[in-house]
Amino acid sequence: MTGVSFARRGWSRRALLGVLVLVALSPAFAWGADAVGYAEPLDNAAEATGATAAETTINPGAFPEYSVSGVGPYLGTLLAGIVGTGLTFAAAAGLGRALRTD
């Protein structure tokens, strides 16, 4: 199965469109999280238990806090979403090709 034949299937087109819409809306999700003061639950639990005092960052990751340095928070969220989605699709396609039996 080639990438072209995969994209011609109705369900995969709709799924891809849905993912692209969600990625495009990611800056709105970031804005909404800022507007309501959302914090990650694990961060809240660490603060509540005092575990943040012993916190040590070993590897901050490629996109710490879903951001890209040098750009605004909402554009950074969009870029992180695009790259993360692309990497996830590439990994899934590679795994699918490796597991293909025909």
Summary of the structure (lengths in Angstrom):
residues: 102
radius of gyration: 18.1
end to end distance: 9.2
largest distance: 54.3
contacts: 196
relative contact order: 0.10
helix: 74%
strand: 0%
